[in-house]
């Protein structure tokens, strides 16, 4: 056999080692590759005003990286929170048992207002409470539920030490949703009495809820969410110190909730950063004992859409993944159709099975801190720690959380980010697949829009002794709260969804063009391929509100343009304008214009000469849709 030197080549390959390259070496090569741009052009600025670099190296690892990693969980698994809703006690019991059968490992449900002491037996029938912990956000019924639960255990002579997990609510969360609430201080005091009652009845139950989800749902970025959660923890620690609890016990009773968005790396860093910040807060209060931060995460509602709701399943899977990598203790994955107002059995099953896929198939329950050592994530974690702590200290020096809320400081900071998020979505800078990009114009749009409520029907918690008296006499939980009307019309921090304005436009347009051809014509001169970028842009704009785009490539042939309009019968049509195109034909349909130069210069001023509707990159879609609807309705 001919010797081709294969053995020598293999030996040389084995002996070969890649030379060390510095960041400056990489930079020189990168600058040549990007052709006319600098590497800095590829940096991404986040809502937190953090510049994400195109490359991270070991020099970016923070000095205290081991201290950060030390605060993370030793057990990588998490508890599955599958919240059950039902119209009756029997239905809730049935659904809890079903969820446990299919792998949920917590007892989580919405507390019905009509729950009484006699119904507790039906509620917990066949449920092994010793085996499964609770996770219940009981809203304003939490205190009454403590009383019912204690009574149920006493009647059956059960050991209350077996009650574990979390049952409670966040009264600050309630306050922020109900401004102008006159009975706030009494409500807060009655809630605190309930916490002290549960402390004595159920020593192993966590009851203090810091629900930071409200901040993400109102538009907050990660630094704000972290700082506000720390501020709220301080409020509770200080309050319960005055009630006779020591700092250590207060920290042990706290559960902190975060909503997790689809910004994968930022969310991982946020959750990792919180554990380190929690440790620093313990140190600030002189608590030497290692108290584990209990974190509950739920997938975001801000990016969930009613159009193409199956995309929500993919978004939630991504958010669940980042939550687990970020080391949460409890995780709730919203069903994909929750945003539609009614959760289906399929939605519940897919939500639950997402946990199992990540646990059993992806093996995430077997890996401790998989993000450890990542140059990017470690640097991002450290940046969030530094900036959120500085923001926290600044607001604390201004009086703390409640003072900052009452002065409108937090609202102003939040609204800036919220408006920017909405503007980015409206201008297609923020993409929601299936909604404002790659939308299916034939997608079912029979969904209902959220009602616009001008007032918030609120309730105040009654004093603990009054609650006990009522419940022992057979009254229900709704008899243990006092209805109240908030004086304000708007919520201080209202939750929002990015796609809600677009969904309203789609519904409004459907009513406007009911019975008409749902086609938009677009007239160009030349082949499809050479105009693909522009056509894709136009198609995304109109498919987002349920309209098909039909193309005519004979823009200079008026006869063919006329034939195209007669055959397609669009509700409106548009021209791609360039200096060689002919004037539009005389037609009574609404016309829109796209100037080719606007895609080259990204300067919208070049197309201000047009008539009727104008389209250009970066246009506010919602404003365009509203103007289009007005024109189609004859208002312009």
N, C-alpha and C positions, 0 to 999 in steps of 0.2 A: 504494500500500500504506500502511495506517495506521501512523503512527510511534508505537510503544509505548515508546520510550525505551530500547530494548535496548542501543544503542551506549553510551549514558550509563551504564547499569547495569554493563556490562562494564568500562568505564574506571574506574568507582568501585571495582569489585571488584579490579581489578589494582592500584589505588593503596592498597587497604586493607592494613593490617598489624595483626597481633594484638598487643595490649598485653602487655608483660612482666608476669608474675605471680610473686609470691614464694611461698615455701613456706607462709608464714602466711596468704596469700590462699587458697591451696588448702585449707589446714587449716580455715578458716572455712566454706568451702563444703562440705567433706567432713563436718564435724560436723553440719551441717544435714541432710545426705543420709542419714546412718546412723541417724537417728531414735532417740534415747535412749541410744545407745552412743557411746563416745569412739573416736577413731581408734586409740588404743592397744589397744583390744580386738581390732583386726585385725592386730596384730603376731603373728608366729609365733616361738616359742622352739624352737630346734633342740637336738639331742642335744649339740651343742658348747657349749650355753648362749649362743648368739648370737641376739639378737632381730632377726628379719627385719622391716624396716619396710614399711609399705604403699606408700611412695613414696621414691625416691632422686633426688637432684638433683646438679648439677655440683659442689655444695659437698662431696659425699661422695667425690669423686675424691681419692685420696691424693696427697700431695705428690711421692712417689717413683714415680708411675705410669710415667713413662718408663723409669726404671731397671728396673722389673718387666718391662715390655714388651721391653726390650732383651735379656733373658735367654731369650726364647722363640725357637723354631726359625725359621730363614729358609726352610726347605723344608717346606711344609705337608703333604706326603704321609707315608705310614707304611708299614711293612713288615707284610705279612699273615702271621700265625703260625697255621697250621692244623695242630695237633698230630695226628700219625698214631699209631694204636695197631694192633697186630696180634699174632697168635699165632706167626707165623714170620717169618724174615728175608725170605723171598720175598714174603710178603703186605705187609710194611712197605714194601719196595722198590716194589711195584706201586702201593700207595696214595700214596706220595710222588710218583711220576711222574704219577699221576692228578691229585693236588692241584696240582702245578706246571702241568700242562696246562690246568687250569681257573682259573688266575690267582693261586695262592699264589706268593709270591716269597721264601720262606724254606724251608729244610730243617729240619723239626721233627718229632720222633718220640720215643716212649717207648723207651728202651734196654732190650732184652731181656736178662735175666740170663744166658742161655745163649750169648751172643755170644762168638765166638772169633776168632782172627786169620784163620783160613781162611774165615770167613763174611763178612769185610769186603768182598770182591769182589762177593758176591751183594747185599750191602746197598746198595752205591753203583753198581750196574750201571746204565749209561746216564744217571746223574745228573750234570749239569754243575756241579760244585762251584765252579768259577771264577766262574760266573754268579750263583749263589744263596748267600747267607750262611746259616749255621746259626742255629737258636735251639732249644737243647736244655737242659731242666732234667734233668740226668742222675741226680739223687738221689745215692745212695752209690756209684753205678757211674761217676761222672764221671772220677775219677782213672784208673781202668782204661781208660776209653774214650779218654782222651788218649794212652795208651800204644799202644792198638790203632790209632788214627788216625795217629800218627806212624810206626808200623811200616808201615802200608799205603802212606803217601806215599813212604817211603824205598824200599820194594821196587819202586815204579813210577817212582822218580826224578822225582817231581813237586815243584814249588816249594811249600813250606809257607806262603809268604807269601800265597798265594791264599785260605787259610782265614780267613774273617772271620765276623762275627756274634758269637754267644755260645754257649758250652758250659760248664756248671758246675752248682753247687748251692749252697744256703745251709745250712751246718752248724748255724747257730743255729736255723734253722727246724726242722731235724732234732732238735736238743736240746730245743726247746720241746714237741715232740710225744712225747718220750721221757724223762720225768723219772726220776730215780734211776739214770741211766745211768752206771755205774762207770767206763767207759773213755772218757769224754768228752774229756779233755785229750789223750790219745793220738790219738783220732779226729780232733780238730781239727788237731793237728800234722801228721798224715799227709795231711789234706786240703790244708793250706797247702803241703806239699812238692809236692803235685800241681799247685798253682797255679804254683809256681816252675818246675816242669818244663814246663808248657804255655807259660809266658812265653818260655822259650828255644826251644821247638819251633815255636810258632805266634805270632809277634810281633803279628799283627793281630787276634788273637782275644781277645774279652773273656771273663773267667773268674770274676770275683767277683760273686756274686749276693746282693743285699739283697732278700729276698723279703718285702716288707711286706704281701703279700696275706693272710698268716696272721692279721694283726691285724684286718683287715676281716672275715675269715671267722669270727673269734672275737667280733665285735660292736663293735669299736673305731669311734669316730667319727673325723672327718677330722683333728682336732688331734692325737689320739693316734697315728694312722697316720703323720703327718708327723714328729712328735717321735721315735717309735720308729725310723723309718727313719734319721733323722740319728744317733741313738745307735748304731745298728748300723754305720753307715758309720764312725763314729769308732772303734769296736772294731776294725774291719778295718784301718783306716789305721794305728792304733797297733801292731797285731800285726805287720803286714808291714814297718813301719819297723824293728822289731827283727830282721826276717829280711833286712834289707839293701836293701829297695826304698824309693825316695824317694816322698814324698807324691804328687807329680805322676803318677807311673806307677801308683800304686794307684788314684787317682781315674780314670785312663784305662781301667782294667780293670773298673770297676764298672758293673753294670746294676741298676737299681732297679725292682722290680715292685710294682704297686698293683692291688688289686681295685677295680672301679668299680661302685657301686650305682646305683639308679634315681633318686637325689636329684640331678637334673641339674645345677643351678647350683652346688651345693656341690661336686660332683665336678669340674666345670670349674675352679672356684676352687682346689681342692686341688692339681690337677696344675700349674696356673700358679704357685701358691705354692711348690711344691717346687723349681722351677727357680731361683727367687730365693733360697731357703734354701740350695740347693746352692752358689750363687755365694758366699753369706756364709760357708759352711763352707770353701770354697777360700781365701777371704781370711783366715779364722782360722788356716789352716795356712801362710799366706804363699805360696800358689800364685798367681802373677800371670797366668800364661797362661790364656787362655779355653779351658776344657775343657767340652765339651758334656755335659750330663747325659743319659744314655741311659735312657729310661723305657719299660718294658714294662707294658702294661695288659691285664687280662683281666676279662671280665664276671663279676659277682658270682655266688656260689652261695647266699648267705644268703636271697635272695628268690625262688629258683627252687622250683617246686612240682611234685609228682607228679600232683596232680589238675589237670585241664585244662592239660596241659603245653605246648600251643600258645601259651598266654599268655607262656611263657618266651621265645618268639621275639620278641615285642613288647618285653618288658623288656630283652632283650639288645640289640635295635636301639637303644633309647633310651640304654643304657649305652655302646654303641659310639659313638654320636653325641657324647655328652659327652666321651668319651676323645679323640676326634679334635679337637673344639673346644679341649680342654685341651692339645693338641699332644704326643701320645705318639709314640714312635719305632716301637715294635712293638705290635701289637694282636692279641689272641686272643679270638674270640667263641665262647663255649661253645655247642655244639649244643643245641637246645631239649630234646632227650630224654636228654642226658647224665645228668641227675639220676635217670633211671630205671634207670641201671646199664649200659645198652648203647646205644651211639650207632648210629643207623640211617644208611643212605646218604642218605636224605632230610635228616636232621638235619645231616649234614656239608655237603651241597650248599647248604642254606639258610643255614647259618652263613657259608660262603665267599661266597655271593652277596650277603649283607648288606654285606660289605666293598665289593663292586663297585658296589652301588647307591649307597652313600655316596660312593664315589670318582667314578664315572662319571656317575651321574644327578643326585646332589645337588651334585656339583662341589666337595666339601669338600677335595679334594687340590689345589685351585687357590687357596685363600684362606688367607693367613697370619694367625693369631690373630684369628679372627672375633669373639671376645669383647672385643677391645680397645676401650676407650672406654665400655663399658657402665657406667653409674653403679653399678648393683647389683653386678655381678661384680667390678669393680675394688675396691670397698669390701670385699666379702666376701673377696677374695684378700688384701688388706692385713690384715684381721682375723685370718685364718688364719695369716699370716706372723708376726704379733706374738705371738699366743697359743701357737702351736706352738713357736716359738723360746724363749719363756719356760718352757714345760713341759720342753723339751729341756734347757735350762740347769739347771733345778731337779733333774732326774734325773741329769744328768751330775755335778753337785756331790755327789750322794748315792752316787756310785761308778760310774755308767755303766749300760749296758744289762744285762750279765750279772749284776751285783750286784743291780740292781733286780728282776730275775727271781728270783734265788735268795732274796731277802728277801720275795718275794710282793707287792712294791709295784705292779708293772705288772698282775699278775693281779687285785688288788683294784680298781684303777681300771677295768680292762676289764670285770670282772664287773658293776659298777654299771650300765654302759651296756648290756651284754648283757641283763641282767635287765629293764631298762626297755624295751628293744626288744621282748622277748618278751611282756612285760606289755601293751604297747600293741597288739601283734598280737592277743593273747588277748581284749582288750577292744574290738576292732574300731576302735581309734584309728589303727592302721596297717593299711591295706587292701591285700590282694593280690587283685586282680580274678580271679574264677573260683575262688577258694579260700575266703576268709572274707567275700566280698561278691560278689553276682551269680553265685553258683556254680550249675552245672548239676547237679541232684540225680541225673541219669541218666548222669553222666560215668563212663567206664570206670575202675574202681578195682582192677584186677587187678595193680597194681604191688606190688613187694616192698618191705618196710620195711628200713631199714638195720639191720644186726646190732649188738647191744650187746656190744662186746668189752671184757673186763675187763683184758686185758693187751696190750702192744704188742710184737710180735716185732721186735727191733731188730738192726742189724748195725753192726759197727765196721770202718772202713777199715783194711786192712793197710798196713804201711810200703811206700813206693814201690818200693824195690829188690826186695821180695818179690813185689809185684804184677808187676813187669817179668819176673821169673824165671818166674812161673807162666804168664803169658800167652804168653811165647815158647816155652814147652813145650807149648802147645796147650790149656791150661786155659781155662775160661770166666770171665766177669766175676763170676759168683756165687761162684767159688772164691777171689776176691780180697777178699772181705769175711768178717768173722767173726760168726756168729750170736750174739746175746746177748739175754737176757730182762731187760726193765726191771723194777726192783724195785717201781715204783709201779703202781697199778691204773688211775689216771686221767691223762689228758693235762693238761699245765699250761694250755694254751690250746686246748681242743678246738674244732674248727669246728662250726658249727650252722646249721640252716635254720629259719626262722621257722615254716614250715608243718608241720614234722615232728611236733610233738605232736598237731596236728589230724588229720593223716593216720593216726596211730596210733589215735586215737579213732574215726575213720571205719571202719577195718578191724575194730576191736574191736566196734563196733556192728553191722556187717554179720554177724559171726559170731553175735552175740547174737540177732538177729531173722531169721536165715536161714529162708526159707520163709514169712515173715509179710508182711502188707501194709505197704509202706513209706510210709505216709501218716500225717501228724499233723493232727488236727482242731483248728480254732480257732473259738471261738464268740463272736460279738459281737452287740450289739444296734444295728442301724442299717446304713446302706449302706457299701459298700466304700470309696468315695472319702473320706468323712469320717474314716475310720480308716486311711487309706493309710500314713501314717508308721509307725504301730504294726505294721500288717500286713507292710510291707516289712522292718521290723526282725526280726519273728518268722520270716518267710520266709528271710532271710539266715542266721539261726541254724540252722535245720533243713536247708536245702538244702546247707549246708557239710558236712554229714555224710551226704548222700545221701537225704534225706527230703523228700517232697512235702508241701506245705501245702494243706489243703482248708478252705474258709471256710463257716461257717454264720452268716447275718446275722439269724437269728430267736432271739436269745439269751433272750428272755422267754417264748417259746412252748415249753414243755417237750415237747409232743407233736412239734413239728417238730425239736427238738434230738434227741429219741430216734430219729426217723426218719433224721436226718442221721448219727448214730452207727452205726445199723444198716446203712445203705447204703454208707458209706465204710469202716467197720470199721478205724478208725485204731489204731495201736499205743499211742498216747496222745493226749489232747486237752487243750485249754486254754481258759480263760475270760479275757476282758477284764473286769476288775472295776471297777465304779464304784458309786456309792452307790445307784443305782436298780435294779441287777441282782438277779435272783432267785438263790437258793442253787443250787449245782450239783446235778445229778440223782444218784441213787444208782447208781453204775456201778463195776465192779471194775477198770476200766482206770486206769493212772496219769494223774494230772492235773497240769497246770502252770497257773500264774496270772500274769497281767500286769495290774498296776494302772495305770489310765489316768493317775493323778496323777503317777506316776513319770516320765512323758514330759513333763509340764508343769513339774515342779520339778527333775527330774534328781536326785531325792533318793531313794535306795534304801530309806531307813528307813521310808518310808510303806507298804511292802508286806511288812514282816516278819510280818504277821498271817496270811499264807497258809499252806496245807498243801502237802505234797509239794514239787514243783519250783516255783521262783520265777524269773521272767525280768524284767530291767529293763535300761535303758541302762547300758552300762559294765560289765556282768557279765563275769566271767572265763569265756569260752566253754569252755575245757578243763575247768575244775572242774564246770561245768554238765553237759557231756557225760558225764563220768565218773560223776556222781551219777545221771544219767538211765540210763546203762548198768547201774548197780547196781540201780536200781529195776526196770528191765525184766527183769533177771535174778533178781529176787526176793531180792536181798541186803538190801533196805531195806523 
